[in-house]
Amino acid sequence: MSCHIILQKKGYRLTPQRVEIIRILHNSNQHISADEIYTKLKTKFLYANKSTVYRTLELLKEENLVIDSILEDKIIRYHIAAKGDHHHLICSKCNKIISIPEDIFEATRKIIEEKYGFEISIKHEILIGLCSDCRKS
C-alpha cells in the first residue's frame, strides 16, 4: 500500500507537496537525500520549502514508512520501507555503493541464533572494502 494511502487512512493531511515528496521517494531507484528530494520538488513547486521536506521525512519515519541510512559520505539518505531491507557494499577507494539483498546474511543469523541462543536483527548493514574495479588497479 502506498505511503500516501496509509497516511490518509491515519488522518494526516496530504498537501500536494507532501504527495510529491512521497512520489519522489517511491520513484527513486536508490537512497536519496533530503537535499536531492528538495531539488526535485523545486522543479514542480517553485516556492517549496526545505523544512517541508524534513517534516515529511520525519513523519514518514515515525510511521515506519521510510528508512534512513548514513552511508560512507555521512549524508542521511532515505528509501521506502516497503522496498525491503537490504545491505550495502561501499568501496573505500571510489565510494561505489552496491546494494545486496536482505537474505545474504541469513546463514550468519541462523548460526548466531543456534550457537549463542541470540536472536539478531540484521537490517541495513554497511560493509566497507574494495570493489572489483579498485582491486584490479
VMD Tcl script that draws the C-alpha trace (Angstrom):
set ca {
  {0.00 0.00 0.00}
  {1.37 3.41 -0.93}
  {2.54 5.77 1.79}
  {0.01 8.45 0.95}
  {-2.88 5.99 1.33}
  {-1.57 4.88 4.74}
  {-1.15 8.50 5.86}
  {-4.61 9.39 4.59}
  {-6.18 6.49 6.50}
  {-4.42 7.71 9.65}
  {-5.91 11.16 9.17}
  {-2.82 13.08 8.05}
  {-3.22 15.99 5.67}
  {-1.90 15.28 2.20}
  {-0.74 18.51 0.67}
  {0.36 18.47 -2.98}
  {3.98 18.94 -1.82}
  {3.74 16.03 0.62}
  {2.29 13.80 -2.12}
  {5.11 14.85 -4.46}
  {7.78 14.06 -1.84}
  {6.28 10.60 -1.44}
  {6.21 10.15 -5.23}
  {9.88 11.17 -5.45}
  {10.78 8.60 -2.79}
  {8.77 5.85 -4.48}
  {10.32 6.59 -7.88}
  {13.88 6.68 -6.63}
  {15.88 3.59 -7.53}
  {18.44 4.35 -4.86}
  {18.69 6.01 -1.48}
  {18.00 9.71 -1.77}
  {18.96 12.61 0.48}
  {16.67 15.36 1.71}
  {18.60 17.83 -0.47}
  {18.08 15.66 -3.55}
  {14.37 15.40 -2.75}
  {14.20 19.17 -2.28}
  {15.91 19.79 -5.63}
  {13.39 17.55 -7.41}
  {10.48 19.08 -5.50}
  {11.56 22.59 -6.57}
  {11.16 21.67 -10.25}
  {7.43 21.19 -9.66}
  {6.82 23.58 -6.74}
  {8.85 26.75 -7.19}
  {8.09 28.00 -3.69}
  {8.78 24.69 -1.95}
  {10.43 24.91 1.42}
  {13.22 22.65 2.65}
  {11.52 22.37 6.04}
  {8.53 20.75 4.31}
  {10.83 18.02 3.05}
  {12.33 17.44 6.51}
  {8.95 17.46 8.25}
  {7.53 15.00 5.72}
  {10.53 12.70 6.04}
  {10.24 12.81 9.84}
  {6.54 11.92 9.64}
  {7.27 9.05 7.24}
  {9.99 7.81 9.61}
  {7.66 7.99 12.64}
  {5.10 5.95 10.72}
  {7.80 3.42 9.67}
  {7.20 4.18 6.00}
  {10.78 5.20 5.22}
  {14.15 4.00 6.44}
  {17.09 6.33 6.78}
  {20.71 5.33 6.40}
  {24.01 7.09 6.75}
  {26.30 5.76 4.07}
  {30.01 6.37 3.59}
  {29.54 10.01 2.58}
  {27.95 10.71 6.02}
  {24.76 12.07 4.40}
  {21.42 10.75 5.65}
  {19.61 9.07 2.79}
  {16.11 7.63 2.66}
  {14.23 4.86 0.94}
  {10.71 3.49 1.14}
  {10.46 0.78 3.80}
  {8.13 -1.31 1.64}
  {11.01 -1.83 -0.79}
  {12.53 -4.10 1.86}
  {15.68 -4.18 3.87}
  {18.91 -4.51 2.02}
  {22.57 -4.04 2.71}
  {25.39 -2.11 1.09}
  {28.91 -2.76 -0.02}
  {30.83 0.50 -0.16}
  {34.17 0.82 -1.87}
  {36.60 2.73 0.35}
  {38.57 3.87 -2.70}
  {35.97 5.06 -5.25}
  {32.88 5.25 -2.95}
  {30.88 2.98 -5.26}
  {27.79 1.64 -3.49}
  {26.44 -1.80 -4.30}
  {23.13 -2.90 -2.81}
  {22.85 -6.55 -1.84}
  {19.68 -8.44 -0.85}
  {18.46 -8.72 2.71}
  {18.74 -12.51 2.85}
  {22.50 -12.51 2.24}
  {23.17 -12.78 5.99}
  {20.52 -15.43 6.66}
  {23.07 -18.22 7.24}
  {25.03 -16.00 9.64}
  {21.85 -15.09 11.54}
  {20.97 -18.79 11.94}
  {24.48 -19.73 13.12}
  {24.45 -16.98 15.77}
  {21.00 -17.98 16.96}
  {21.89 -21.69 17.15}
  {25.35 -21.28 18.66}
  {24.64 -18.44 21.10}
  {20.86 -18.53 21.50}
  {20.87 -14.88 20.48}
  {18.26 -13.60 18.05}
  {19.71 -10.83 15.92}
  {18.11 -8.34 13.62}
  {20.23 -7.69 10.56}
  {18.89 -4.63 8.80}
  {20.70 -2.17 6.60}
  {24.24 -3.34 7.18}
  {27.12 -1.49 5.55}
  {30.31 -3.34 4.64}
  {33.35 -1.36 3.56}
  {36.03 -2.76 1.30}
  {37.29 -2.57 -2.26}
  {35.11 -3.10 -5.35}
  {36.33 -5.36 -8.15}
  {37.46 -2.40 -10.27}
  {39.58 -0.89 -7.49}
  {41.06 -4.28 -6.57}
  {42.38 -4.55 -10.15}
  {44.11 -1.18 -10.09}
}
mol new
graphics top color blue
foreach p $ca { graphics top sphere $p radius 0.5 }
foreach p [lrange $ca 0 end-1] q [lrange $ca 1 end] { graphics top cylinder $p $q radius 0.2 }
display resetview
